Amino acid sequence: MEIGEKKLQCLSGSTLKLIAMASMLIDHTAAFFLLYARPLYHHGTEAFPHAELVYQVMRQIGRTAFPIFCFLLVEGFYHTSDRFRYLARLMVFALLSELPFDLATQGRIVGWKYQNVFFTLCLGMGMMMLLSVVADAPKTENGQRMMPALRLVLCACICLFFLWAAEAIRCDYGSRGILLILILYWLRPYRALACAAGYVSFLWEAFCFPAFLLIPLYNGKRGIRLKYVFYAFYPVHILLLYFLKTRVF
């Protein structure tokens, strides 16, 4: 049984990341570019006879990306040698990505309507770091550890704070994104259960199911080095789509 499971686990972290990036590109091409063609075919032009269908299909394909990135964030949390540096890197790219994100989504250099997905990942990383501190609380001088009830209360407060913070700053996916990260974090030893619970929590985007079929295929290996590829890809591809839209429409 274990041999069969290992054969099924054929996807490295880099392969999952590339799949998620491709899904994201398809989604954002529809959201930041094809969306602006809608007035053309809604007003009787024959230039885009199936554009609405293409737009909807591309957006649904894009639902695969976020759960995979959440899963990889959790894996990165456990495998990184420096969690604070990991968090700092996420925050730097959250700030760098905000300008192209605001341009593409709100048509302005600075917009406060909602924030890019790196802020969601930052909050998720911060939440896991604090939860791990509570879980690994050292023993006191007399050898006693923190009472289980107190630990549970602290964990609940941490989770509620980050769920609230995601809504307060209006980051991409909001509290639902943080909830998914939390599920994947708590149920990490039970991957099948984590995927099932994660999908249930994300039923409002039912077409994300390919992500939860791919995640169990992860083999625990990093694969080719793509450390900064995603970080750069996110703001660059959004900026390129924005400039392409401004030239065409």
C-alpha positions as CSV (number, residue, x, y, z in Angstrom):
1,M,0.0,0.0,0.0
2,E,2.8,2.4,0.9
3,I,4.7,1.6,-2.3
4,G,1.5,2.4,-4.3
5,E,1.1,5.7,-2.5
6,K,4.7,6.6,-3.2
7,K,4.2,5.9,-6.9
8,L,1.3,8.2,-7.0
9,Q,3.3,11.0,-5.3
10,C,5.0,12.1,-8.4
11,L,4.8,15.9,-8.2
12,S,7.6,18.0,-6.7
13,G,7.1,21.4,-5.1
14,S,8.4,23.2,-8.2
15,T,6.0,21.2,-10.5
16,L,3.1,22.2,-8.3
17,K,4.3,25.8,-8.3
18,L,4.5,25.9,-12.1
19,I,1.0,24.4,-12.4
20,A,-0.3,27.1,-10.0
21,M,1.5,29.9,-11.9
22,A,0.0,28.7,-15.2
23,S,-3.4,28.6,-13.6
24,M,-2.9,32.1,-12.2
25,L,-1.7,33.5,-15.6
26,I,-4.9,32.1,-17.3
27,D,-7.1,33.6,-14.5
28,H,-5.4,37.0,-14.5
29,T,-5.4,37.2,-18.3
30,A,-9.2,37.0,-18.1
31,A,-9.5,39.2,-15.1
32,F,-7.1,42.0,-16.1
33,F,-7.4,41.8,-19.9
34,L,-10.3,39.9,-21.4
35,L,-12.7,41.5,-18.9
36,Y,-12.3,44.8,-20.8
37,A,-13.4,43.2,-24.0
38,R,-16.8,42.6,-22.5
39,P,-18.3,46.0,-23.6
40,L,-17.4,45.1,-27.2
41,Y,-19.3,41.9,-27.4
42,H,-22.2,43.0,-25.2
43,H,-22.9,45.8,-27.7
44,G,-23.5,43.6,-30.7
45,T,-20.0,43.2,-32.2
46,E,-19.2,39.9,-33.8
47,A,-15.5,40.2,-33.0
48,F,-15.8,38.2,-29.8
49,P,-18.8,35.9,-30.2
50,H,-17.7,33.5,-27.5
51,A,-15.7,35.8,-25.3
52,E,-18.1,35.5,-22.3
53,L,-17.8,31.7,-22.3
54,V,-14.0,32.0,-22.7
55,Y,-13.8,34.5,-19.9
56,Q,-15.8,32.3,-17.5
57,V,-13.8,29.2,-18.3
58,M,-10.5,31.0,-17.8
59,R,-11.6,32.4,-14.4
60,Q,-12.6,28.9,-13.2
61,I,-9.3,27.4,-14.4
62,G,-7.7,30.0,-12.2
63,R,-9.3,28.7,-9.1
64,T,-6.7,26.0,-8.9
65,A,-3.8,28.4,-8.1
66,F,-4.6,29.7,-4.6
67,P,-5.0,26.4,-2.7
68,I,-1.7,25.1,-4.2
69,F,0.1,28.3,-3.1
70,C,-1.4,27.9,0.4
71,F,-0.2,24.3,0.6
72,L,3.3,25.3,-0.6
73,L,3.3,28.1,2.0
74,V,2.6,25.5,4.8
75,E,5.3,23.2,3.4
76,G,7.7,26.1,3.2
77,F,7.0,27.0,6.8
78,Y,8.1,23.6,7.9
79,H,11.1,23.3,5.6
80,T,12.6,26.8,5.7
81,S,15.7,27.4,7.8
82,D,14.7,30.9,8.7
83,R,11.0,31.6,9.2
84,F,11.5,35.3,9.9
85,R,13.4,35.7,6.7
86,Y,10.7,33.9,4.8
87,L,8.1,36.2,6.3
88,A,10.2,39.3,5.4
89,R,10.6,38.1,1.9
90,L,6.8,37.7,1.5
91,M,6.2,41.2,2.9
92,V,8.8,42.8,0.6
93,F,7.1,41.3,-2.5
94,A,3.6,42.1,-1.1
95,L,4.7,45.8,-1.1
96,L,6.4,45.5,-4.5
97,S,3.3,43.8,-6.0
98,E,0.8,46.3,-4.7
99,L,1.5,49.0,-7.4
100,P,0.9,46.7,-10.4
101,F,-2.0,45.0,-8.5
102,D,-3.7,48.4,-7.9
103,L,-3.2,49.5,-11.4
104,A,-4.6,46.3,-12.8
105,T,-7.6,46.0,-10.5
106,Q,-8.5,49.7,-9.7
107,G,-6.8,51.7,-12.4
108,R,-4.8,53.7,-9.9
109,I,-1.3,53.6,-8.5
110,V,-2.5,53.4,-4.9
111,G,-5.9,51.9,-4.1
112,W,-7.2,50.7,-0.7
113,K,-10.2,48.7,-2.0
114,Y,-8.4,45.4,-1.6
115,Q,-4.8,44.1,-1.4
116,N,-2.8,41.5,-3.3
117,V,-2.5,37.8,-2.4
118,F,1.0,38.2,-0.9
119,F,-0.6,40.0,2.0
120,T,-2.8,36.9,2.5
121,L,0.3,34.7,2.5
122,C,2.0,37.1,4.9
123,L,-0.8,36.9,7.4
124,G,-0.9,33.1,7.0
125,M,2.8,32.8,7.7
126,G,2.6,35.1,10.7
127,M,-0.3,33.1,12.1
128,M,1.6,29.8,11.8
129,M,4.6,31.3,13.4
130,L,2.6,32.4,16.5
131,L,0.7,29.1,16.7
132,S,4.0,27.2,16.6
133,V,5.3,29.4,19.5
134,V,2.3,28.5,21.6
135,A,2.5,24.8,20.7
136,D,6.2,24.7,21.5
137,A,6.0,26.8,24.6
138,P,9.0,25.9,26.8
139,K,8.6,24.4,30.3
140,T,8.7,26.6,33.3
141,E,11.5,26.3,36.0
142,N,9.5,23.7,37.9
143,G,9.2,21.6,34.7
144,Q,5.5,22.4,34.0
145,R,4.3,23.3,30.6
146,M,1.5,25.8,29.7
147,M,-1.9,24.4,30.7
148,P,-3.7,22.9,27.7
149,A,-6.8,25.1,28.3
150,L,-4.7,28.2,28.2
151,R,-2.8,27.0,25.1
152,L,-6.2,26.4,23.4
153,V,-7.4,29.8,24.3
154,L,-4.3,31.5,23.0
155,C,-4.4,29.5,19.7
156,A,-8.1,30.5,19.3
157,C,-7.3,34.2,19.9
158,I,-4.4,34.0,17.4
159,C,-6.6,32.4,14.7
160,L,-9.5,34.9,15.3
161,F,-7.1,37.8,15.1
162,F,-5.6,36.8,11.7
163,L,-9.1,36.0,10.3
164,W,-10.1,39.5,11.4
165,A,-6.9,41.1,10.0
166,A,-7.5,39.6,6.6
167,E,-10.9,41.2,6.4
168,A,-9.7,44.4,7.9
169,I,-7.0,45.0,5.3
170,R,-9.2,43.4,2.5
171,C,-6.5,41.1,1.2
172,D,-7.2,38.7,-1.6
173,Y,-9.4,35.8,-0.5
174,G,-9.8,37.5,3.0
175,S,-10.6,35.4,6.0
176,R,-11.5,32.4,3.8
177,G,-7.9,32.3,2.6
178,I,-6.6,32.4,6.1
179,L,-9.0,29.6,7.1
180,L,-7.7,27.4,4.3
181,I,-4.1,28.0,5.4
182,L,-5.1,27.1,8.9
183,I,-6.8,23.9,7.8
184,L,-3.7,22.8,5.8
185,Y,-1.5,23.7,8.7
186,W,-3.4,21.9,11.5
187,L,-4.1,18.8,9.3
188,R,-0.7,18.6,7.6
189,P,0.0,15.1,9.0
190,Y,-3.2,13.8,7.4
191,R,-3.0,15.1,3.8
192,A,-6.1,13.4,2.5
193,L,-8.2,14.8,5.4
194,A,-6.6,18.2,4.9
195,C,-7.5,18.2,1.2
196,A,-11.1,17.1,1.9
197,A,-11.6,19.7,4.7
198,G,-9.8,22.4,2.6
199,Y,-12.1,21.8,-0.3
200,V,-15.2,21.9,1.9
201,S,-14.0,25.3,3.2
202,F,-13.6,26.5,-0.3
203,L,-16.9,25.2,-1.8
204,W,-17.8,28.8,-2.6
205,E,-15.2,28.3,-5.4
206,A,-16.1,24.8,-6.3
207,F,-13.9,24.7,-9.4
208,C,-10.8,24.8,-7.2
209,F,-11.1,21.0,-7.0
210,P,-8.1,20.2,-9.3
211,A,-5.8,21.8,-6.6
212,F,-7.0,19.3,-4.0
213,L,-6.5,16.4,-6.5
214,L,-2.9,17.6,-7.2
215,I,-1.8,18.3,-3.6
216,P,-1.9,14.6,-2.6
217,L,0.5,13.9,-5.4
218,Y,3.2,16.0,-3.8
219,N,6.3,13.9,-3.2
220,G,8.0,16.1,-0.5
221,K,10.8,17.1,-2.8
222,R,11.6,20.7,-3.9
223,G,12.4,19.9,-7.5
224,I,14.1,22.5,-9.6
225,R,15.1,25.8,-7.9
226,L,12.3,28.3,-8.3
227,K,13.0,30.3,-5.1
228,Y,12.4,33.8,-6.6
229,V,10.6,32.9,-9.8
230,F,7.1,33.1,-8.3
231,Y,7.9,36.2,-6.3
232,A,9.0,38.0,-9.5
233,F,6.4,36.4,-11.7
234,Y,3.4,37.7,-9.7
235,P,4.0,41.5,-10.0
236,V,5.7,41.3,-13.5
237,H,2.9,39.4,-15.2
238,I,0.2,41.6,-13.7
239,L,2.1,44.7,-14.8
240,L,2.5,43.3,-18.3
241,L,-1.2,42.5,-18.6
242,Y,-2.1,46.0,-17.4
243,F,0.1,47.6,-20.1
244,L,-1.3,45.2,-22.7
245,K,-4.8,46.2,-21.7
246,T,-4.0,49.9,-22.0
247,R,-2.6,49.5,-25.5
248,V,-5.5,47.4,-26.8
249,F,-8.5,48.9,-25.1
